[in-house]
Amino acid sequence: MIRLLSSLLLVALATGSHPPIHIPSSHFSNPSSRVVNGVPVDPPYKYPWQVLLQYQASGGWSFTCGGTLIGCCWVMTAGHCISSGRTYRVVLGEHDRSVTEGPEQPIIVSDIFVHPNYDDYNVANGYDIALLKLSKCANKTDEVQPARLPPAGYILPHGTECYVSGWGRLTTGGKLPNELQEGLLPVVDYEHCSQSGWWGSTVKETMVCAGGEEVSGCNGDSGGPLNCPGEDGELEVHGVTSFVSARGCNTEKKPTVFTRVSAYIDWIKEVMSA
């Protein structure tokens, strides 16, 4: 799904139907994106919580977004990745989309919870997060493990080295990779990212900015994780890939923007417990 906001570009990737999301003014149209100037994840399954999200189409299952396994029966993705009336499934333990490697676990989504304040026509308003309940729980393996989430309210320090991961486009309007990609994106704190020469008022305090130069998320990366070191050095998922600039995925001073997971911990717990 792609939504055009006026000068932003949302990052969700749906082959053919979900390009990246650009946010030019105040309206989106359909999101899709991938890791620009990233590299194949090595070793494979380095992020065992990474999810491939697909929707059912006439020819089978089509790739649309990424996601994060946050419990054996739950996946977190972006609100803009979801279209009403579609049937979705997730593929866990995926690395190379072009072949069956063995660890894959495809599971149908049985229920969808998009944040109630999310506005499909104004992604930059925030709340770009959704939870997917799986029809059966995942089997934990070396290649499939739930992610750790940050403490509620936690703010990443400026310059923290995080990695975006996904199967989004390698360049703006370019090809989709078969292998899962990753890219180093240093965090740009709100004080810098909200300056007029950067994202200005488009970015909210419930978001995380990361990158802003050669490496970025892009179409197809939407909904996927921003992997960052926690206070103890272990990886946690601090962001849900949301949007990039309409001028191009890797635009200077337009970092990839993520939904800040720590701002939604209470909501996540409420939905999962209910």
C-alpha positions in Angstrom: 0.0 0.0 0.0 1.3 3.4 -0.8 0.1 6.7 0.5 1.2 10.0 -0.9 1.5 12.7 1.7 2.9 15.6 -0.4 6.5 15.4 0.2 7.1 12.2 2.2 7.4 8.7 0.9 6.0 5.9 2.9 8.0 2.8 3.1 5.9 -0.3 2.4 6.6 -2.7 -0.3 3.9 -4.5 -2.3 5.1 -5.8 -5.6 3.1 -3.8 -8.0 0.5 -2.6 -5.6 2.4 -1.1 -2.7 5.1 1.3 -3.8 7.0 3.4 -1.3 5.1 6.1 0.5 6.0 9.7 -0.3 4.8 12.4 1.9 4.6 15.6 -0.1 2.1 17.6 1.8 -0.6 16.1 3.9 -2.0 13.1 2.1 -0.7 9.6 1.3 -1.6 7.2 -1.3 0.1 3.7 -1.0 3.3 2.6 0.8 6.2 0.5 -0.2 10.0 0.5 0.3 13.3 -1.4 0.6 16.9 -0.9 2.0 18.8 1.4 -0.3 22.6 0.9 -0.3 22.3 -1.9 2.2 23.8 -5.4 2.1 22.4 -8.9 2.4 22.0 -9.9 6.0 25.0 -12.0 7.0 24.7 -14.4 8.6 21.2 -15.2 7.5 18.5 -15.2 10.3 20.5 -12.6 12.2 17.1 -11.0 12.9 15.0 -14.1 13.7 12.0 -11.9 14.4 11.9 -10.5 10.9 8.6 -11.2 9.1 7.6 -11.2 5.5 4.0 -10.0 5.1 1.9 -11.2 2.1 -1.7 -10.8 1.0 -3.7 -13.2 -1.1 -4.1 -12.4 -4.7 -5.5 -14.2 -7.7 -2.1 -15.6 -8.6 -1.2 -16.7 -5.0 0.5 -14.7 -2.3 2.0 -11.3 -3.0 4.7 -9.5 -0.9 3.6 -6.2 0.6 5.5 -5.3 3.8 7.8 -6.4 6.6 7.0 -7.1 10.2 8.3 -8.2 13.6 7.4 -11.2 15.6 6.7 -9.9 19.1 5.2 -13.0 20.6 4.7 -16.6 19.4 1.2 -15.6 18.2 1.7 -11.9 17.4 3.3 -9.8 14.7 3.8 -6.0 14.7 3.7 -4.1 11.4 2.7 -0.6 10.1 -0.9 0.5 9.9 -0.4 1.6 6.3 0.5 -1.9 5.3 -3.1 -3.1 6.0 -6.0 -2.8 3.5 -9.5 -3.8 4.6 -11.0 -6.9 2.9 -7.7 -8.6 2.2 -6.5 -11.9 3.6 -2.9 -11.8 4.9 -0.3 -14.3 6.0 3.2 -14.0 7.4 6.2 -16.0 6.6 8.6 -16.4 9.5 12.2 -17.8 9.1 12.5 -16.3 5.6 15.8 -15.1 4.1 15.8 -15.7 0.3 12.3 -15.1 -1.1 13.1 -16.9 -4.3 13.8 -20.4 -2.8 12.5 -22.6 -0.1 15.4 -23.0 2.4 13.7 -25.0 5.2 13.1 -22.8 8.2 10.1 -20.9 6.7 6.9 -21.0 8.6 3.9 -19.5 6.6 1.0 -18.7 8.9 -2.4 -17.1 8.1 -3.3 -13.9 10.0 -6.6 -14.5 11.9 -7.2 -11.0 13.3 -5.9 -7.5 12.7 -5.7 -4.6 15.1 -4.7 -1.2 13.5 -4.2 1.5 16.1 -7.5 3.3 16.5 -5.9 6.8 16.0 -4.2 5.8 12.7 -5.4 7.9 9.7 -4.8 6.2 6.4 -4.9 9.6 4.7 -2.4 11.3 7.0 0.4 8.8 7.9 2.5 11.7 9.1 0.0 12.2 11.9 1.5 9.1 13.6 0.0 6.0 15.1 1.3 4.0 12.1 1.3 0.7 13.8 -0.8 -2.5 13.7 -0.8 -5.9 15.4 -1.6 -9.2 13.7 -2.8 -12.2 15.6 -1.7 -15.4 14.0 -4.1 -18.3 13.3 -1.6 -20.6 15.0 1.5 -19.8 17.1 4.9 -19.9 15.6 7.4 -22.7 16.5 10.5 -21.2 18.1 13.6 -22.3 16.3 17.1 -20.8 15.8 15.6 -18.9 12.8 12.4 -17.9 14.4 12.4 -16.0 17.7 10.2 -13.1 19.1 11.9 -9.7 19.3 12.7 -7.9 22.5 10.9 -4.5 22.8 12.2 -1.4 24.6 10.9 -0.2 27.9 7.8 2.1 27.6 8.9 5.7 26.9 12.5 4.9 26.1 14.2 7.4 23.8 17.2 6.4 21.8 20.2 8.7 22.2 21.3 10.7 19.1 23.8 8.7 17.0 22.8 5.3 18.3 23.7 2.8 15.5 20.6 0.9 14.4 19.9 -1.3 11.5 16.9 -1.3 9.2 16.1 -4.7 7.6 13.7 -5.7 4.9 13.1 -6.8 1.3 12.4 -3.3 0.0 13.7 -1.7 -3.2 17.5 -1.4 -3.5 17.1 2.1 -5.1 14.2 4.5 -5.5 11.9 2.9 -8.1 14.4 0.0 -8.5 14.4 -3.7 -8.1 13.3 -5.8 -5.1 16.0 -8.1 -3.7 15.4 -11.8 -3.0 17.7 -11.9 0.0 16.9 -9.9 3.2 18.9 -6.7 3.3 20.1 -4.6 6.2 21.5 -1.0 6.4 23.2 0.9 9.1 21.1 4.0 10.2 22.4 6.2 13.0 19.5 7.7 15.0 18.8 11.4 14.5 17.2 12.7 17.6 13.9 14.7 17.6 15.7 18.0 18.2 17.6 17.7 15.0 15.0 15.8 12.9 12.3 18.4 13.5 14.4 21.3 12.3 13.1 23.2 9.3 15.8 21.9 7.0 15.1 18.4 8.0 11.5 16.9 8.5 10.2 20.0 10.4 6.8 19.6 11.9 6.1 16.5 9.8 8.0 14.3 12.3 6.4 13.8 15.7 7.9 12.8 19.1 6.2 9.4 18.8 8.5 8.7 15.8 12.2 7.8 15.4 14.4 9.3 12.6 17.4 7.3 11.5 19.8 7.8 8.6 19.5 10.8 6.3 22.3 10.0 3.8 23.2 7.2 1.4 21.5 4.3 3.3 17.8 4.3 3.9 14.6 2.3 3.9 12.5 2.2 0.7 9.4 0.6 -0.9 8.8 -2.7 0.6 10.6 -2.1 3.9 7.4 -0.7 5.5 6.3 -2.3 8.7 9.7 -4.0 9.3 11.9 -3.5 12.3 14.5 -0.9 13.3 17.0 -3.1 15.2 18.9 -1.2 17.9 21.0 -2.1 20.9 19.2 -1.9 24.2 20.7 -0.5 27.4 22.4 -3.9 28.0 23.7 -4.1 24.4 21.2 -6.8 23.3 19.2 -6.0 20.2 15.7 -4.6 20.6 13.2 -3.5 18.0 12.7 0.2 18.5 10.9 1.2 15.3 8.3 0.2 12.7 9.3 1.4 9.3 6.9 4.1 8.2 7.9 6.7 5.6 10.6 8.4 3.6 10.9 11.5 1.4 8.9 11.8 -1.8 12.1 13.1 -3.4 13.7 9.7 -3.1 14.3 7.0 -0.4 17.8 8.2 0.4 17.5 12.0 0.5 19.9 14.1 2.4 18.4 15.4 5.7 15.3 13.3 5.2 16.0 10.3 7.4 13.9 7.2 7.2 11.0 7.7 9.7 9.8 4.9 12.0 7.0 4.6 14.5 8.6 4.7 17.9 7.7 1.4 19.5 8.4 2.6 23.1 5.5 5.1 22.7 3.0 2.2 22.1 4.1 -0.4 24.7 0.9 0.1 26.8 -1.3 -0.3 23.7 0.6 -3.3 22.5 0.2 -5.0 26.0 -3.5 -4.1 26.1 -4.2 -5.6 22.6 -2.2 -8.8 23.3 -3.7 -9.4 26.7 -7.3 -8.9 25.4 
